[in-house]
Amino acid sequence: MEHGHLTIGDYEALCPGVNRRTLQRDLKRLLDLGLIVARGSTNRLEYRLGKGLT
């Protein structure tokens, strides 16, 4: 989030050894809670802090 956004690849680099599917579920949960927002298309999806958290 240092650059204002995070991709699944960035998240994988931060969590070595964790299954990609698990990371995707984590991101979906954060999205559902409104803590992050997704922007972009499937292949270039970026996650940013949700409204009020920046």
MARBA-3410 file (N, C-alpha, C, O; in Angstrom, 1 decimal):
54
0.8,-1.2,0.0,0.0,0.0,0.0,0.9,1.3,0.0,0.4,2.4,-0.1 ~ 2.2,1.1,0.1,3.1,2.2,0.1,2.9,3.1,-1.2,3.1,4.3,-1.1 ~ 2.5,2.5,-2.3,2.3,3.2,-3.5,0.8,3.6,-3.8,0.4,4.0,-4.8 ~ 0.0,3.3,-2.8,-1.4,3.7,-2.9,-2.3,2.5,-3.4,-3.5,2.6,-3.4 ~ -1.7,1.4,-3.8,-2.4,0.3,-4.3,-1.6,-1.0,-4.1,-0.4,-1.0,-3.8
-2.3,-2.1,-4.2,-1.8,-3.4,-4.0,-2.4,-4.4,-5.1,-3.6,-4.3,-5.3 ~ -1.6,-5.2,-5.7,-2.1,-6.2,-6.6,-2.0,-7.6,-6.0,-1.4,-7.7,-4.9 ~ -2.6,-8.6,-6.6,-2.5,-9.9,-6.0,-1.1,-10.4,-6.0,-0.6,-11.1,-5.1 ~ -0.3,-10.0,-7.0,1.1,-10.3,-7.1,1.9,-9.7,-5.9,2.8,-10.3,-5.4 ~ 1.6,-8.4,-5.6,2.2,-7.7,-4.5,1.9,-8.5,-3.2,2.7,-8.7,-2.3
0.6,-8.9,-3.1,0.2,-9.5,-1.8,0.9,-10.9,-1.7,1.2,-11.3,-0.6 ~ 1.0,-11.6,-2.8,1.7,-12.9,-2.8,3.2,-12.7,-2.3,3.7,-13.5,-1.6 ~ 3.8,-11.6,-2.8,5.2,-11.3,-2.4,5.3,-11.0,-0.9,6.3,-11.3,-0.3 ~ 4.3,-10.4,-0.4,4.2,-10.1,1.1,4.0,-11.3,1.9,4.3,-11.4,3.1 ~ 3.3,-12.4,1.3,2.9,-13.5,2.1,3.4,-14.8,1.4,2.7,-15.6,0.9
4.8,-15.0,1.4,5.3,-16.2,0.7,4.8,-17.5,1.4,4.7,-17.5,2.6 ~ 4.6,-18.5,0.6,4.1,-19.7,1.1,2.6,-19.9,1.4,2.2,-20.9,1.7 ~ 1.9,-18.8,1.2,0.4,-18.8,1.4,-0.2,-19.0,0.0,0.2,-18.4,-1.0 ~ -1.1,-19.9,-0.1,-1.8,-20.3,-1.3,-2.5,-19.1,-1.9,-3.1,-18.3,-1.2 ~ -2.4,-18.9,-3.2,-3.0,-17.7,-3.9,-4.5,-17.7,-3.7,-5.0,-16.6,-3.5
-5.1,-18.8,-3.7,-6.6,-18.9,-3.4,-6.9,-18.3,-2.0,-7.9,-17.6,-1.9 ~ -6.1,-18.6,-1.1,-6.3,-18.1,0.3,-6.2,-16.6,0.3,-7.0,-15.9,0.9 ~ -5.2,-16.1,-0.4,-5.0,-14.6,-0.5,-6.2,-14.0,-1.2,-6.6,-12.9,-0.8 ~ -6.7,-14.6,-2.2,-7.9,-14.1,-2.9,-9.1,-14.0,-2.0,-9.9,-13.0,-2.0 ~ -9.3,-15.0,-1.2,-10.4,-15.0,-0.2,-10.2,-13.9,0.8,-11.2,-13.3,1.2
-8.9,-13.7,1.2,-8.7,-12.6,2.2,-9.1,-11.3,1.6,-9.7,-10.5,2.2 ~ -8.7,-11.0,0.3,-9.0,-9.8,-0.3,-10.5,-9.6,-0.5,-11.0,-8.5,-0.3 ~ -11.2,-10.7,-0.9,-12.6,-10.6,-1.0,-13.3,-10.3,0.3,-14.2,-9.5,0.3 ~ -12.8,-10.8,1.4,-13.4,-10.5,2.7,-13.2,-9.0,3.0,-14.1,-8.4,3.5 ~ -12.0,-8.5,2.8,-11.7,-7.1,3.0,-12.6,-6.2,2.1,-13.1,-5.1,2.5
-12.8,-6.6,0.9,-13.7,-5.9,0.0,-15.2,-5.9,0.5,-15.8,-4.9,0.6 ~ -15.6,-7.1,1.0,-17.0,-7.2,1.5,-17.2,-6.3,2.8,-18.3,-5.8,3.0 ~ -16.1,-6.2,3.6,-16.2,-5.3,4.8,-16.0,-3.8,4.4,-16.2,-3.0,5.3 ~ -15.7,-3.5,3.2,-15.5,-2.1,2.8,-14.2,-1.5,3.2,-14.0,-0.3,3.2 ~ -13.3,-2.4,3.6,-12.0,-1.9,4.1,-11.0,-1.5,2.9,-10.2,-0.7,3.0
-11.3,-2.2,1.8,-10.5,-1.9,0.5,-11.5,-1.8,-0.6,-12.7,-2.3,-0.5 ~ -11.1,-1.2,-1.7,-11.9,-1.2,-2.9,-11.1,-1.7,-4.1,-9.8,-1.6,-4.0 ~ -11.7,-2.3,-5.0,-11.0,-2.9,-6.2,-11.2,-1.9,-7.4,-12.3,-1.3,-7.5 ~ -10.2,-1.9,-8.2,-10.2,-1.0,-9.3,-9.5,-1.7,-10.5,-8.4,-2.2,-10.3 ~ -10.1,-1.6,-11.7,-9.4,-2.2,-12.8,-10.1,-3.5,-13.3,-11.1,-3.9,-12.7
-9.5,-4.1,-14.3,-10.0,-5.3,-14.9,-9.4,-6.5,-14.2,-8.4,-6.4,-13.5 ~ -9.9,-7.7,-14.5,-9.4,-8.9,-13.9,-7.9,-9.1,-13.9,-7.3,-9.4,-12.9 ~ -7.3,-8.8,-15.1,-5.8,-9.0,-15.2,-5.0,-7.9,-14.6,-3.8,-8.0,-14.4 ~ -5.6,-6.8,-14.3,-4.9,-5.6,-13.8,-5.6,-5.0,-12.6,-5.6,-3.8,-12.4 ~ -6.2,-5.9,-11.8,-7.0,-5.5,-10.7,-6.1,-4.9,-9.6,-5.1,-5.6,-9.2
-6.4,-3.8,-9.1,-5.7,-3.2,-8.0,-6.6,-2.9,-6.8,-7.8,-2.7,-6.9 ~ -6.0,-3.1,-5.6,-6.8,-2.9,-4.4,-6.3,-1.6,-3.7,-5.1,-1.4,-3.6 ~ -7.2,-0.8,-3.2,-6.8,0.4,-2.5,-7.6,0.5,-1.2,-8.7,-0.2,-1.0 ~ -7.2,1.2,-0.2,-7.9,1.4,1.0,-9.3,2.0,0.7,-9.4,2.8,-0.2 ~ -10.3,1.5,1.5,-11.6,2.0,1.3,-11.8,3.4,1.7,-10.9,4.0,2.3
-13.0,4.0,1.4,-13.3,5.4,1.7,-13.2,5.6,3.2,-13.6,4.7,4.0 ~ -12.6,6.7,3.6,-12.5,7.0,5.0,-11.3,6.4,5.7,-11.0,6.7,6.8 ~ -10.5,5.5,4.9,-9.4,4.9,5.5,-8.1,5.5,5.0,-7.0,5.1,5.4 ~ -8.2,6.3,4.0,-6.9,6.9,3.4,-6.5,8.2,4.1,-5.5,8.8,3.7
END
